[in-house]
Amino acid sequence: MSTETIEYFLDRLAQQAIQGTIPTLEESERLLTDRSIPLLPLLQAAYRVRYHFFANKVRVHILINAQNGYCSEDCNYCAQAAGSEAEITRFRLRSDEEILQGAEEARSKGAYRYCIVLSGRGLGRERAEHMASLVREIKSRWPLEVCVSAGFLDQETAVCLKEAGLDRYNHNLNTAEEYYSSICTTHGYRERLATLETARAQGLEVCSGIIIGMGETPDQVVEVAHTLRRLNARSIPVNFYVHVPGSALGEKNFLTPELGLRALCLFRFCNPDAEIRAAGGREVNLRGLESLALYPASGLFSEGYLNTGGLANDRTLNLIRDAGFEVESIES
């Protein structure tokens, strides 16, 4: 296939995405797998879409691991899962003071969004009300968007969090429906979909993403990208699998920097106006090409994840600025 034909293909997809039309399933898989499409022109085409909706701005997210371990679910990629032999420090819910201090520090470090993550199947009524009070306190003190990730969500809990001022609820699809039983047996894919639909129905913005590199096929990655479009996910963390020793899934070795970047481009074309975030594992899996993630992605995590490390905040900010992008913040 000629370079001119590839240029036309990418130009057409970029123009269509800007106008709100996403690639077909066949075109989407081609973006991910067709090596005759050079990586740099693909990144440039994705950047056109990203620039139209987000200009050169990057939103930095900082998360707090508010409860680690003690989970009933057996998601085999997770160090906190039931049955995991990973050597992690397990702790119950952090104190209010620690969570509020984390929010203050996130604001001081230039974060746009503060993400509070709790392990476990979901929030009971008392815990939901507790989290709602913390959300109210954070929103009253600092100009930060707040996202909570705490498992499955029912209508009552969604209403409680929405009324407290929560901006987004995170619940990752992680993989496609057909592959889901390969990574988890204690709950199903449909339960995850139901949580996202409940959050959206109560006015919470949906944050949901994928973990790439767990053994899924390209068409399954494409399926997730299109499903998140149908769900109108406003924030999409694209995670790259990193094995924590002792986790049941084990080592996976087929991820490359190029595949990771192609996946980010795919999610940008399929979700043109969503915040695509280069999330967990980008530092390990994108390696020397990490800054190129900003061409399709408009958000980054800083300082690490739940049980894996990340770039220190100053290095994250330098990565953004050195690549010619600008850190976006919420004005006081």
C-alpha positions in Angstrom: 0.0 0.0 0.0 1.5 3.4 -1.0 2.4 6.1 1.4 -0.1 8.4 -0.3 -2.9 5.9 0.3 -1.9 5.7 4.0 -1.7 9.4 4.3 -5.2 9.7 2.8 -6.5 7.0 5.2 -5.1 8.7 8.3 -6.2 12.2 7.1 -9.8 10.9 6.6 -9.9 9.2 10.0 -8.6 12.4 11.7 -11.2 14.6 9.9 -14.0 12.2 10.7 -13.0 12.0 14.3 -13.0 15.7 14.7 -16.5 15.7 13.3 -17.6 13.0 15.7 -17.5 9.9 13.4 -15.3 7.1 14.7 -13.5 4.4 12.7 -15.2 1.1 11.9 -14.2 -2.0 13.7 -12.1 -3.0 10.7 -10.4 0.4 10.5 -9.8 0.3 14.2 -8.1 -3.0 14.1 -6.0 -1.8 11.2 -4.7 1.1 13.3 -3.6 -1.4 16.0 -2.0 -4.1 13.8 -1.2 -2.8 10.3 2.6 -2.3 10.3 2.4 -0.7 6.9 1.0 2.3 8.7 4.2 4.0 10.1 4.0 4.9 13.7 5.0 8.6 13.4 2.3 9.5 10.8 -0.2 7.6 13.0 0.8 9.7 16.0 0.6 12.9 14.0 -3.0 12.0 12.8 -4.0 11.2 16.4 -2.5 14.5 17.6 -4.7 16.4 15.2 -7.7 15.0 16.9 -6.3 15.5 20.4 -5.2 19.1 19.6 -8.7 20.0 18.3 -10.3 19.0 21.6 -7.5 19.6 24.2 -5.0 21.9 22.4 -1.5 21.3 24.0 -2.8 20.9 27.5 -2.2 17.9 29.8 -4.2 17.0 32.9 -2.1 15.5 35.7 -3.8 13.0 38.0 -2.5 12.0 41.4 -4.1 9.0 43.2 -4.1 7.9 46.8 -4.2 4.2 47.6 -6.8 4.7 50.3 -7.2 1.0 51.1 -4.9 -1.8 50.0 -5.6 -5.5 50.0 -8.5 -7.3 51.8 -10.3 -7.8 48.5 -12.8 -10.5 47.9 -12.4 -10.5 44.1 -9.9 -12.8 42.3 -8.9 -10.5 39.4 -5.7 -12.4 38.5 -3.8 -9.3 37.2 -4.1 -7.6 40.6 -1.6 -7.8 43.5 -4.5 -7.1 45.9 -6.8 -9.9 44.6 -8.1 -12.7 46.8 -5.6 -15.5 46.5 -2.7 -13.3 45.4 0.7 -14.1 46.9 2.1 -10.7 46.1 4.0 -9.2 49.0 2.1 -6.0 49.5 1.4 -3.9 52.6 -2.3 -4.4 53.4 -4.1 -1.7 55.3 -7.7 -0.7 56.0 -9.0 2.7 55.1 -6.6 5.6 55.7 -7.5 8.3 58.1 -9.4 11.3 57.0 -6.3 13.4 57.8 -4.2 11.3 55.4 -6.8 11.5 52.6 -7.2 15.3 53.0 -3.5 15.8 53.2 -3.1 13.9 50.0 -5.6 16.2 48.3 -3.7 19.3 49.5 -0.4 17.8 48.2 -2.0 16.9 44.9 -3.2 20.5 44.4 0.2 21.9 45.3 1.9 19.6 42.8 -0.3 20.8 39.9 -2.8 18.0 39.8 -6.0 18.6 37.9 -7.7 15.5 39.5 -7.3 13.7 42.8 -8.2 10.0 42.6 -9.3 8.1 45.7 -9.0 4.4 45.3 -10.3 1.7 47.7 -9.8 -2.0 47.3 -12.8 -4.3 47.7 -16.1 -5.2 46.0 -17.9 -2.0 46.8 -19.0 0.6 49.3 -21.6 -0.2 52.0 -23.9 2.6 53.1 -21.8 3.8 56.0 -18.6 3.8 54.0 -20.4 5.6 51.1 -21.5 8.4 53.4 -18.0 8.6 54.8 -16.5 9.0 51.4 -19.2 11.6 50.5 -18.2 13.7 53.5 -14.5 13.5 52.4 -15.5 14.6 48.9 -17.4 17.5 50.2 -14.5 18.6 52.4 -12.0 18.3 49.5 -14.2 20.2 47.1 -14.8 23.0 49.7 -11.0 23.5 50.3 -9.3 23.1 47.0 -10.0 23.6 43.3 -9.6 20.0 42.3 -11.7 17.5 40.5 -12.3 14.3 42.5 -12.7 10.8 41.2 -13.5 7.8 43.4 -12.8 4.2 42.5 -14.3 1.8 45.0 -15.8 -1.2 43.2 -19.4 -1.9 42.2 -21.9 0.9 42.6 -25.6 0.8 43.2 -28.1 3.7 42.7 -28.2 4.8 46.3 -24.4 5.0 46.5 -24.2 6.9 43.2 -26.8 9.4 44.4 -24.9 9.9 47.7 -21.6 10.6 45.9 -23.1 12.8 43.3 -24.9 15.0 45.8 -21.5 15.3 47.7 -20.0 16.9 44.5 -18.1 13.9 43.2 -17.0 14.6 39.6 -16.3 11.1 38.3 -16.6 7.5 39.3 -13.9 5.1 38.0 -14.6 1.5 37.2 -12.4 0.0 34.6 -13.7 -2.6 32.1 -10.1 -3.8 31.9 -10.8 -6.1 28.9 -13.4 -7.4 26.5 -16.5 -9.4 27.5 -15.3 -12.5 25.8 -12.0 -12.5 27.6 -13.2 -11.4 31.0 -13.7 -14.9 32.5 -9.9 -15.5 31.8 -9.0 -12.8 34.3 -11.7 -13.0 36.9 -14.2 -15.5 38.2 -15.8 -13.8 41.2 -17.8 -11.4 39.1 -18.6 -10.9 35.5 -18.2 -8.3 32.8 -21.9 -7.4 32.9 -21.6 -6.3 36.5 -18.9 -3.9 35.5 -21.1 -2.5 32.7 -24.0 -2.1 35.2 -21.9 0.0 37.5 -20.9 2.3 34.7 -24.4 2.7 33.6 -25.6 3.4 37.1 -22.9 6.1 37.6 -23.9 7.7 34.3 -27.6 7.5 35.1 -27.1 9.5 38.3 -25.1 12.2 36.6 -21.6 11.1 37.4 -19.1 11.3 34.6 -17.7 7.8 33.7 -14.0 7.1 34.0 -13.3 3.6 32.7 -10.4 2.0 30.9 -8.4 -1.0 29.9 -5.3 -3.0 30.8 -3.4 -3.9 27.7 -1.1 -6.9 27.7 -3.0 -9.5 29.6 -3.2 -11.9 26.7 -6.2 -10.4 24.9 -6.4 -10.2 21.1 -6.4 -7.0 19.0 -10.1 -7.3 18.2 -10.8 -7.4 21.9 -8.9 -4.2 22.5 -10.9 -2.6 19.7 -14.1 -3.9 21.3 -13.3 -2.1 24.6 -12.5 1.2 22.7 -15.9 1.1 21.0 -17.8 0.0 24.1 -16.3 3.0 26.0 -17.5 5.2 23.2 -21.0 3.9 23.5 -20.8 4.5 27.3 -19.7 8.1 26.7 -16.7 7.6 29.0 -15.2 11.0 29.7 -12.0 9.7 31.0 -10.2 6.6 29.7 -7.1 5.4 31.4 -5.1 3.1 29.1 -3.0 0.9 31.4 -0.2 -1.4 30.3 0.2 -4.6 32.2 3.0 -4.8 34.7 3.4 -8.0 36.7 3.8 -7.7 40.4 5.5 -10.9 41.6 3.0 -13.2 43.3 0.0 -12.1 41.2 -1.8 -14.9 39.6 -1.6 -13.8 36.0 2.1 -14.0 35.8 4.6 -12.5 33.3 3.4 -11.3 29.9 6.0 -10.3 27.4 4.4 -9.2 24.2 3.9 -5.5 24.9 6.2 -3.1 23.0 6.4 0.7 23.0 5.0 0.7 19.5 2.0 -1.4 20.4 1.3 0.8 23.4 1.4 4.0 21.3 -0.8 2.4 18.6 -3.3 1.5 21.3 -3.4 5.1 22.6 -4.0 6.3 19.1 -6.8 3.8 18.7 -8.5 5.0 21.8 -8.1 8.6 20.7 -9.7 8.0 17.3 -12.6 6.0 18.9 -13.2 8.5 21.7 -12.2 11.8 20.1 -13.3 14.2 22.8 -12.6 12.0 25.8 -9.6 12.5 28.1 -7.3 9.6 27.1 -4.8 9.0 29.8 -1.5 7.2 29.5 -1.9 5.3 32.8 -0.3 2.5 34.8 2.7 0.8 33.3 3.5 3.5 30.7 6.9 4.1 32.3 7.9 0.5 32.0 6.3 -0.4 28.7 6.7 2.8 26.6 10.3 3.1 27.7 12.2 5.7 25.7 9.1 6.6 23.7 7.1 7.7 26.7 6.8 11.4 25.8 5.2 10.4 22.4 2.2 9.2 24.4 1.2 12.9 24.7 0.4 13.0 21.0 -2.7 10.9 21.5 -3.1 11.2 25.3 -4.3 14.4 27.1 -3.7 13.1 30.6 -1.0 11.4 32.7 -0.8 9.9 36.2 2.0 11.2 38.3 3.9 9.6 41.3 2.7 6.0 40.9 -0.2 3.7 41.1 -1.6 1.2 43.6 1.2 -1.3 44.0 3.6 -0.2 41.3 5.8 2.9 41.1 5.7 5.8 38.6 7.6 9.0 37.8 8.2 11.5 40.6 6.1 14.6 40.1 8.9 16.8 39.0 9.9 14.3 36.4 6.3 14.0 35.2 6.0 17.8 34.8 9.4 18.0 33.0 8.2 15.2 30.7 5.2 17.3 29.7 7.0 20.6 29.3 10.1 19.1 27.5 7.7 17.6 24.9 6.2 21.0 24.2 3.0 20.6 26.2 1.4 22.6 29.0 0.2 21.4 32.4 -3.5 22.3 32.8 -4.8 23.3 36.2 -8.1 24.4 37.6 -7.9 28.1 38.6 -8.5 29.0 42.2 
